[in-house]
Amino acid sequence: MTPEDLVEIEAIKRLKYRYMRCIDQKLWDELATCFTEDAAVAYSGGHYRVEGRDAIIEWLRNAMASENFLSSHRVHHPEIDLTSETTAAGTWALEDTVILVDSDFGLRGAAFYTDEYVKDGGDWKIAATGYKRTFEETFRRGDVPSLRLTASWWGTDGRSELEA
């Protein structure tokens, strides 16, 4: 592996981190810049499949746009292989949490993403991404009597409502 290879791998890592940040912050226009025009996604072991950048963004926007849909997606342990000067493949560990405030619903899970990347105009883009769950658990948030949402990016501008 050359120093140049490491620079390319770091650029791919930054792409994946941006993808996650944009999903959690609902930055749909910026998220679109992460994908090739003909990208494909297959989430939850292929249960949710969408093809085409515009269709992916529209599907995510419809599924997650509400300020009452809160999520945290964290990826780590990347294994990235450059397969040519303009293509790469990656595997990432995922840990995620979803809160649906209005539905009293919580989800916690883990998965492994598999990705395909293409270098387009000097920038790496996601050509295909998807994950298969290692586990997923859901719960009613109301089942935990002391559970209280004290901050959210949208509801409190990210400030905690806890008293000092």
Helices and strands as residue ranges (DSSP letters): H 3-25, H 28-32, E 35-43, E 48-51, H 53-64, E 69-82, E 87-100, G 101-103, E 105-120, E 123-140, G 141-143
